[in-house]
Amino acid sequence: MPHDPRPARNTSFIFGHSDSRYRPLLNQEERDRLHIWSMIVALSTSAAGTTLLLTAFLR
């Protein structure tokens, strides 16, 4: 009888259990919301960086 070379997915070295049983992966709605927020942060930091570059260039 062959054994599974990998340990079981529901075991963890530290805690003896996996958090994935208690916290499932992000669903589509949460992923969309996270993506929207990351795009807002990326655009705002890009705008701030462009503003700083233009300010430094024009002075």
Secondary structure per residue as TSV (DSSP state, phi and psi in degrees):
chain	resnum	aa	ss	phi	psi
A	1	M	-	360.0	114.2
A	2	P	-	-72.7	145.9
A	3	H	-	-103.4	158.5
A	4	D	-	-74.6	122.9
A	5	P	S	-67.6	-26.2
A	6	R	S	-91.9	146.8
A	7	P	-	-68.1	162.9
A	8	A	-	-63.1	147.8
A	9	R	T	-69.0	-24.8
A	10	N	T	-91.9	15.8
A	11	T	-	-116.7	148.4
A	12	S	-	-129.6	145.1
A	13	F	T	-64.4	-36.8
A	14	I	T	-85.6	-52.0
A	15	F	T	-99.2	-15.8
A	16	G	S	84.3	-1.8
A	17	H	S	-149.7	162.0
A	18	S	-	-97.7	142.5
A	19	D	G	-71.1	-16.8
A	20	S	G	-65.2	-22.2
A	21	R	G	-69.4	-30.4
A	22	Y	T	-97.1	-29.9
A	23	R	S	-123.4	99.1
A	24	P	-	-68.1	168.5
A	25	L	-	-62.0	159.2
A	26	L	-	-61.5	136.4
A	27	N	-	-83.0	176.9
A	28	Q	H	-62.9	-39.0
A	29	E	H	-64.4	-43.4
A	30	E	H	-66.9	-37.8
A	31	R	H	-64.7	-40.7
A	32	D	H	-63.9	-43.2
A	33	R	H	-64.0	-42.8
A	34	L	H	-64.0	-38.8
A	35	H	H	-65.7	-40.9
A	36	I	H	-62.0	-45.6
A	37	W	H	-64.9	-39.0
A	38	S	H	-66.9	-35.0
A	39	M	H	-68.4	-38.0
A	40	I	H	-62.7	-45.0
A	41	V	H	-63.6	-42.4
A	42	A	H	-64.1	-43.5
A	43	L	H	-67.4	-39.5
A	44	S	H	-69.1	-39.9
A	45	T	H	-69.5	-33.7
A	46	S	H	-65.9	-42.7
A	47	A	H	-64.8	-41.0
A	48	A	H	-65.3	-41.6
A	49	G	H	-65.2	-40.6
A	50	T	H	-64.4	-41.2
A	51	T	H	-62.2	-43.7
A	52	L	H	-64.4	-40.6
A	53	L	H	-63.7	-44.0
A	54	L	H	-64.8	-40.1
A	55	T	H	-63.7	-43.6
A	56	A	H	-67.8	-35.0
A	57	F	H	-71.9	-36.8
A	58	L	H	-81.7	-13.2
A	59	R	-	-88.5	360.0
